């Protein structure tokens, strides 16, 4: 919700492609820079305390942004600074958060629980923008206020959680560089995990154009205002929800590699449609499909990363995953924003679609294995 609200606000403050795409870049740069250190810290300190602290930090940042936006004091530069601050809070939170699922269920249920947690995470990434679009249409900048309030629910859940004594982390200060190298070693020596990180990076580079430039597509290409933008995001979110229902059946019949290849090709095809001069009634239904593809790809790669990580190194491993994703999203947003500014939206979407289709073929032989790990 925050990312979508910030991007839409930027379209009114400075509606150029490079500035609109810079919002997502500002969110992802801190993730790339701090993900691995955050993973080391999360693996060595009390996870509940760590998560509570990061959620409170996110609440404060969101509340500051909501207050400044309500007063009309937001400038393009300040918007990027606050968005980067939100990225810092997110990167401190996410490695520990994504490493938490396997702590909550018996070992035999870990693969299923990880898959469900991954679906939940990616549903949030899909439905959050949809809700933000609808709220922006009705209430404007109040989406930032709701974002701040949402952190209270997470804080309450963490306060209610009482982890077992053995689940707490050592209180001693870790040898930072040594532990960082151990995390990198674990990632590098697990072929499924290493391949999942490469795949999510390459996918994010191309796929980022949808999230970074969709506000401009909605306004410039489709002639929509806030409500129309909300409809676009709603269709993507609905496609993600529908995909969540069909994913177990697909994984039972086809390998993860086949599912990923087909989903990436379909995603590339929809990018071509979005960048074309086709009327809105043809483009809008395609957003359902691209939402389903996003859910399929991200859930498969995210669950793979979690399943193949030893518990001791889980936060560091997920930090590596988040780092690869953030690098792809940030780099892609810069490239496509610059290309759309220098050429056109059509050229940018065509290039992103071509890169995605080619990279999907190039990494198809890099196996990520099955989610059913003993």
Secondary structure, DSSP 4 states (H G I P E B T S, - for coil): -HHHHHHHHHHHH---HHHHHHHHHHHHHHHHHHHHHHHHHHHHS-HHHHHHHHHHHHHHHHHHHHHHHHHT---HHHHHHHHHHHHHHHHHHHHHHHTTGGGSS-GGGHHHHHHHHHHHHHHHHHHHHHHHHHHHHHHTTHHHHHHHHHHHHHHHHHHH----GGGSPP-SPP-HHHHHHHHHHHHHT-HHHHHHHHHHHHHHHHHHHHHHHHHHIIIIIS---HHHHHHHHHHHHHHHHHHHHHHHHHHHHS-HHHHHHHHHHHHHHHHHHHHS---HHHHHHHHHHHHHHHHHHHHHHHHHHHHTS-GGGHHHHHHHHHHHHHHHHHHHHHHHHHHHHHS-HHHHHHHHHHHHHHHHHHTTTS----S---
